[in-house]
Amino acid sequence: MKKTLIISCVLMLALSANLHGQCTWTTTGAGAWTDAIWTKTGVGCGAATTPPTTLTAGMIVNINHATITHNNRITFQSGSTLNLNSGSYLHITSGGLNINSGAVLNVTHAAVKLDGENTGIFNQGTINITACLVLYDGEFLNTGTVNEAAAGAGFWTKDGDIENFGTWTGVDWCEEGGTSGSEQPTSPAQDCNTV
């Protein structure tokens, strides 16, 4: 009886892991988050042709050299990943971008624009920056980790604040038009000539 129960539990665990497999959405051009501008690969995507606004474990979104707009908050939960690849521009017209604990945002020379009051990027997960991340019109609150993925990485905000209560490793930064004061990263110090 014990062997049957153990085998049943192992089989159930394997089936559960397989049902929640990796699902990747990749842009094929510019447009709205809800437009048919995505290719979808992997298992666990279901019938959706566009990524959901709350992404769960195993879900990956790749935005490649395109402007993508959305009118609501986008949340990446633990185990999900957002890749903002070279030249990509994510414009959220209402809400913000949440990177929850256990989620990852990889940035290679990309920008995010946020419209509306009390909008921001709220990071409890991990952000890896190669080259530069630009944030227009929004707050950045870090209680997770911000890493320099390649030497010379920078983070620049235009009309927004950078608030750091987490780990900030090696990323140069500049806050233009912000007022966050003592909550800013302390190492390295702000350097608007480098970023």
ROLUM-72197 format. One record per residue (C-alpha): x, y, z. Coordinates in Angstrom, 1 decimal. Example, Ala and Ser with C-alpha at 12.3 -4.5 7.8 and 13.67 -1.06 7.14 Angstrom:
+--------+--------+--------+
:   east :  north :     up :
+--------+--------+--------+
:   12.3 :   -4.5 :    7.8 :
:   13.7 :   -1.1 :    7.1 :
+--------+--------+--------+
END
This chain:
+--------+--------+--------+
:   east :  north :     up :
+--------+--------+--------+
:    0.0 :    0.0 :    0.0 :
:    2.8 :    2.4 :    0.8 :
:    4.6 :    1.8 :   -2.5 :
:    1.4 :    2.4 :   -4.4 :
:    0.8 :    5.7 :   -2.5 :
:    4.4 :    6.8 :   -3.1 :
:    4.2 :    6.0 :   -6.8 :
:    0.8 :    7.8 :   -7.1 :
:    2.2 :   10.9 :   -5.4 :
:    5.3 :   10.9 :   -7.7 :
:    3.1 :   10.5 :  -10.7 :
:    0.8 :   13.3 :   -9.6 :
:    3.7 :   15.6 :   -9.0 :
:    5.1 :   14.8 :  -12.5 :
:    1.7 :   15.5 :  -14.1 :
:    1.3 :   18.7 :  -12.2 :
:    4.8 :   20.0 :  -13.3 :
:    4.0 :   19.0 :  -16.9 :
:    0.7 :   20.9 :  -16.9 :
:    2.4 :   24.1 :  -15.7 :
:    5.2 :   23.9 :  -18.3 :
:    7.0 :   26.8 :  -19.9 :
:    5.0 :   29.1 :  -22.2 :
:    6.7 :   31.9 :  -24.1 :
:    5.1 :   34.9 :  -26.0 :
:    7.3 :   36.9 :  -28.3 :
:    6.4 :   40.0 :  -30.2 :
:    6.4 :   40.0 :  -34.0 :
:    5.9 :   43.8 :  -34.3 :
:    4.5 :   46.9 :  -32.6 :
:    1.0 :   47.2 :  -31.2 :
:   -1.2 :   46.8 :  -28.1 :
:   -0.6 :   44.0 :  -25.5 :
:   -4.0 :   42.6 :  -26.6 :
:   -3.2 :   42.7 :  -30.4 :
:   -2.3 :   39.7 :  -32.5 :
:    1.3 :   40.6 :  -32.6 :
:    2.6 :   37.6 :  -30.6 :
:    4.0 :   34.2 :  -31.4 :
:    3.4 :   31.6 :  -28.7 :
:    5.5 :   28.5 :  -28.0 :
:    5.6 :   25.9 :  -25.3 :
:    3.0 :   24.2 :  -23.2 :
:    0.8 :   25.6 :  -20.5 :
:   -0.3 :   28.6 :  -22.7 :
:   -3.8 :   27.3 :  -23.2 :
:   -5.8 :   28.9 :  -26.1 :
:   -4.7 :   32.5 :  -25.3 :
:   -3.1 :   34.2 :  -28.3 :
:   -1.8 :   37.1 :  -26.2 :
:   -0.1 :   37.1 :  -22.8 :
:   -2.3 :   37.6 :  -19.7 :
:   -1.7 :   40.7 :  -17.6 :
:   -0.9 :   38.5 :  -14.6 :
:    1.9 :   36.0 :  -15.6 :
:    2.5 :   33.0 :  -13.5 :
:    5.4 :   30.5 :  -13.1 :
:    6.8 :   29.2 :  -16.3 :
:    5.5 :   32.2 :  -18.4 :
:    8.0 :   34.3 :  -20.4 :
:    7.3 :   37.5 :  -22.4 :
:    9.9 :   38.7 :  -24.9 :
:    9.4 :   42.2 :  -26.3 :
:   11.8 :   42.6 :  -29.3 :
:   12.6 :   46.0 :  -30.8 :
:    9.0 :   47.2 :  -30.8 :
:    6.6 :   49.6 :  -29.0 :
:    4.0 :   47.7 :  -27.0 :
:    1.2 :   49.6 :  -25.3 :
:   -1.3 :   48.4 :  -22.6 :
:   -3.9 :   50.2 :  -20.6 :
:   -3.7 :   48.3 :  -17.3 :
:   -1.2 :   47.0 :  -14.7 :
:    1.0 :   44.1 :  -15.8 :
:    2.2 :   41.7 :  -13.0 :
:    4.9 :   39.1 :  -13.2 :
:    4.5 :   36.5 :  -10.4 :
:    7.2 :   34.2 :   -9.0 :
:    8.7 :   32.0 :  -11.7 :
:    7.8 :   34.3 :  -14.6 :
:   10.1 :   36.5 :  -16.8 :
:    9.9 :   39.6 :  -18.8 :
:   12.7 :   40.2 :  -21.4 :
:   12.8 :   43.8 :  -22.7 :
:   15.2 :   43.3 :  -25.6 :
:   17.3 :   45.9 :  -27.5 :
:   15.2 :   48.8 :  -28.7 :
:   11.9 :   47.7 :  -27.0 :
:    9.5 :   50.3 :  -25.5 :
:    6.7 :   49.3 :  -23.1 :
:    4.1 :   52.0 :  -22.6 :
:    1.5 :   51.4 :  -19.9 :
:   -1.2 :   54.0 :  -20.0 :
:   -2.9 :   53.1 :  -16.7 :
:   -1.4 :   51.2 :  -13.9 :
:    2.2 :   50.0 :  -13.6 :
:    4.5 :   47.1 :  -13.8 :
:    4.9 :   44.7 :  -10.9 :
:    7.9 :   42.3 :  -10.7 :
:    6.9 :   40.1 :   -7.7 :
:    9.3 :   38.1 :   -5.6 :
:   10.8 :   35.3 :   -7.6 :
:   10.0 :   37.0 :  -10.9 :
:   12.8 :   38.3 :  -13.3 :
:   13.0 :   41.4 :  -15.6 :
:   15.9 :   41.3 :  -18.0 :
:   16.6 :   44.6 :  -19.8 :
:   18.9 :   45.2 :  -22.7 :
:   18.8 :   48.9 :  -23.8 :
:   15.1 :   49.4 :  -23.4 :
:   12.5 :   51.9 :  -22.1 :
:    9.3 :   51.9 :  -20.1 :
:    6.8 :   54.8 :  -20.1 :
:    4.0 :   55.0 :  -17.5 :
:    1.1 :   57.4 :  -17.6 :
:   -1.2 :   58.5 :  -14.8 :
:   -0.8 :   59.2 :  -11.1 :
:    0.8 :   56.8 :   -8.7 :
:    2.2 :   54.6 :  -11.4 :
:    5.5 :   52.9 :  -11.2 :
:    7.7 :   49.9 :  -11.6 :
:    7.4 :   47.9 :   -8.3 :
:   10.3 :   45.4 :   -8.0 :
:   10.3 :   42.7 :   -5.4 :
:   12.1 :   40.3 :   -7.7 :
:   15.2 :   40.6 :   -9.7 :
:   16.1 :   43.1 :  -12.4 :
:   19.2 :   42.4 :  -14.6 :
:   20.3 :   45.4 :  -16.7 :
:   22.6 :   45.3 :  -19.7 :
:   23.3 :   48.7 :  -21.3 :
:   20.4 :   50.9 :  -20.1 :
:   16.9 :   51.0 :  -18.7 :
:   15.0 :   54.3 :  -19.2 :
:   11.9 :   55.0 :  -17.2 :
:    9.7 :   57.9 :  -18.4 :
:    7.1 :   59.4 :  -16.0 :
:    6.8 :   57.0 :  -13.2 :
:    8.2 :   55.9 :   -9.9 :
:   10.7 :   53.0 :   -9.3 :
:   10.4 :   51.2 :   -6.0 :
:   13.0 :   48.5 :   -5.4 :
:   12.6 :   46.1 :   -2.5 :
:   14.2 :   43.3 :   -4.5 :
:   17.5 :   43.2 :   -6.4 :
:   18.8 :   45.4 :   -9.2 :
:   21.9 :   43.9 :  -10.9 :
:   24.4 :   45.1 :  -13.5 :
:   24.3 :   42.2 :  -16.0 :
:   27.2 :   43.7 :  -18.0 :
:   29.7 :   46.4 :  -17.2 :
:   28.4 :   49.9 :  -17.8 :
:   24.8 :   49.2 :  -17.1 :
:   22.7 :   52.3 :  -16.3 :
:   19.2 :   53.3 :  -15.1 :
:   17.8 :   56.7 :  -16.0 :
:   14.5 :   58.2 :  -14.9 :
:   12.9 :   61.2 :  -16.5 :
:   10.3 :   62.9 :  -14.2 :
:   10.3 :   60.0 :  -11.8 :
:   11.8 :   58.9 :   -8.5 :
:   14.1 :   56.0 :   -7.7 :
:   13.6 :   54.5 :   -4.3 :
:   15.8 :   51.7 :   -3.2 :
:   15.1 :   49.6 :   -0.1 :
:   16.6 :   46.4 :   -1.6 :
:   19.9 :   45.4 :   -3.1 :
:   21.5 :   47.6 :   -5.8 :
:   24.6 :   46.1 :   -7.4 :
:   26.8 :   48.1 :   -9.8 :
:   24.1 :   49.9 :  -11.8 :
:   24.9 :   53.6 :  -12.5 :
:   21.8 :   55.7 :  -12.2 :
:   20.4 :   59.2 :  -12.8 :
:   17.1 :   60.6 :  -11.5 :
:   16.2 :   63.6 :  -13.6 :
:   13.3 :   65.6 :  -12.2 :
:   12.7 :   63.3 :   -9.2 :
:   12.5 :   64.1 :   -5.5 :
:   13.1 :   60.8 :   -3.7 :
:   15.9 :   62.1 :   -1.5 :
:   17.5 :   59.7 :    1.0 :
:   15.8 :   56.6 :   -0.4 :
:   18.0 :   56.6 :   -3.5 :
:   20.8 :   54.0 :   -4.1 :
:   24.0 :   54.9 :   -2.3 :
:   26.5 :   52.9 :   -4.2 :
:   27.2 :   53.8 :   -6.8 :
:   26.3 :   57.5 :   -6.3 :
:   24.0 :   59.2 :   -8.8 :
:   26.0 :   60.2 :  -11.9 :
:   24.0 :   61.9 :  -14.6 :
:   27.1 :   62.4 :  -16.7 :
:   27.6 :   58.6 :  -17.1 :
:   24.1 :   57.3 :  -17.5 :
+--------+--------+--------+
END
